[in-house]
Amino acid sequence: MISKKSIYVYLLYSFSFAISYFLIRVFLFHAETNSALAGSIGGGFVGFLVSIILAKPIEK
């Protein structure tokens, strides 16, 4: 079982990655908004899933 705190931390990491990826892609590299939005959502979701899969369970 994974603690609720660690899930919230992983969600915060994925949201911060998605926002920073979107802003860097749009404003620095002048990419299309739709592709940057899709990439940031997809990257945040995949990052969240990988972090949940690799998380160490807490012992009772």
Secondary structure, DSSP 8 states (H G I E B T S, - for coil): ---HHHHHHHHHHHHHHHHHHHHIIIIIT---HHHHHHHHHHHHHHHHHHHHHT------
